[in-house]
Amino acid sequence: MSRKLQIRDRVKTQTSVGAWSISNGSLEALKWVGLLLMTGDHVNKYLLHDSIPALYALGRMVMPLFGFVLMFNLTRRGALKSGMHLRVIKRLAIFALLATPAFVDLVGWWPLNILATLSLATLIVWLLERDGWAARCMALIAFLVGGAVVEFWWPALLCCLASWTFLRRPNGLRMLLLALAVASLTAINGNFAAVAALLLIWGARQVEIPLPRSRWVFYSFYPVHLSLIALVLIVTEN
């Protein structure tokens, strides 16, 4: 294969945001890693009664990983004009509702599950992308009020917004702000394990992993795996 063709194929497999790029397959791999870590964390928490501290620590990377991947997709060229933000909000809200019965059984009514967190973050970004002070004021209200009722609260929203800010105009200062936002999860997690997600993101940028996109797997997996865990608990407790 000629060098020109190799370069062309490489461009096709890359998703670029400003000067920052990552291959589509590597981005997909980050989502799969997030799913595996989330599953291990939930099994450890609900079925193994937090008996494996390493699974808890690894699970702290899930929120930054999912938030970063979501914001990467929202900063793709033409995403706003194509209505991607509103479609994502709708999908996340639907699957958040589907996960609610199992989530309430395992956790309770408060806070709302992580899909609600990501949906709220997407709404805030959509408002910030719009012109006018009214939209910005609504974004601030959504952050302040919504952050009190979603999983991982305001630090999770900060992680998403810092990822979005960095990906729009990557530079050293914004990378530092992203690292600080991820570190703010320490207030909830009790450790700095979430920061390791930034190393995974950096590593994913260095390689091209040939993985096809599986959009609906990631939406449906969350309510399905929570329902299975809740069912196992019901069976074992009876």
Residue pairs with C-beta under 8 A, 6 or more apart in sequence:
1 9
10 208
13 23
13 24
13 25
13 208
14 21
14 22
14 23
14 24
15 21
15 22
15 23
15 24
15 27
15 72
15 76
17 72
17 75
17 76
17 167
17 168
17 170
18 167
18 168
18 169
18 170
19 170
20 166
20 167
20 170
20 205
21 205
22 72
22 204
22 205
23 207
23 208
23 209
24 213
25 208
25 209
25 210
25 211
25 212
26 204
26 205
26 207
26 208
26 209
26 211
27 69
27 72
27 204
28 209
28 211
28 212
28 213
28 214
29 204
29 209
29 211
30 65
30 68
30 69
30 200
30 201
30 204
31 65
31 66
31 69
31 218
32 211
33 65
33 200
34 61
34 62
34 65
34 66
34 69
35 218
35 221
37 58
37 59
37 61
37 62
37 65
38 59
38 62
39 225
40 55
40 58
40 59
41 55
41 56
41 58
41 59
41 62
42 59
42 225
42 226
42 229
43 55
43 229
44 50
44 51
44 52
44 55
44 56
44 59
45 56
45 59
46 106
46 229
46 233
47 229
47 232
47 233
48 55
50 56
57 191
57 193
58 193
60 185
60 189
60 191
60 193
60 194
60 196
61 193
61 194
61 196
61 197
61 200
62 114
62 197
63 114
63 117
63 152
63 156
63 159
63 185
63 194
64 159
64 163
64 182
64 185
64 194
64 197
64 198
65 197
65 200
65 201
66 114
66 118
67 118
67 121
67 156
67 159
67 160
67 163
68 159
68 163
68 197
68 201
70 88
70 118
70 121
70 122
70 160
71 121
71 125
71 160
71 163
71 164
71 167
72 163
72 167
73 79
73 84
73 88
74 84
74 85
74 88
74 122
74 125
74 164
75 164
75 167
75 168
76 84
79 85
80 126
80 129
85 122
85 123
85 125
85 126
85 129
86 126
88 119
88 122
89 119
89 122
89 123
89 126
91 219
92 115
92 116
92 118
92 119
92 122
92 219
93 115
93 116
93 119
95 115
95 219
95 220
95 222
95 223
96 112
96 113
96 115
96 116
96 119
98 223
99 113
99 115
99 222
99 223
99 226
99 227
100 112
100 113
101 227
101 230
102 223
102 226
102 227
102 229
102 230
103 113
103 226
105 230
105 233
106 226
106 229
106 230
106 233
107 113
110 149
111 149
111 150
111 151
111 152
111 153
112 149
112 150
112 151
113 151
113 222
114 150
114 151
114 152
114 156
114 222
115 222
116 149
116 150
116 151
117 150
117 151
117 152
117 156
117 157
118 160
120 142
120 146
120 147
120 150
120 157
121 156
121 157
121 160
121 161
123 142
123 146
124 139
124 142
124 143
124 146
124 157
124 160
124 161
125 160
125 161
125 164
127 135
127 136
127 138
127 139
127 142
128 135
128 136
128 139
143 154
143 157
143 161
146 157
147 153
147 154
147 156
147 157
148 154
150 156
150 157
152 185
152 188
153 188
155 181
155 184
155 185
155 187
155 188
156 185
158 181
158 184
159 178
159 181
159 182
159 184
159 185
161 181
162 174
162 177
162 178
162 180
162 181
162 182
163 178
163 181
165 174
165 177
165 178
166 174
166 175
166 177
166 178
178 198
179 195
179 198
182 194
182 195
182 197
182 198
183 192
183 194
183 195
185 194
186 192
186 194
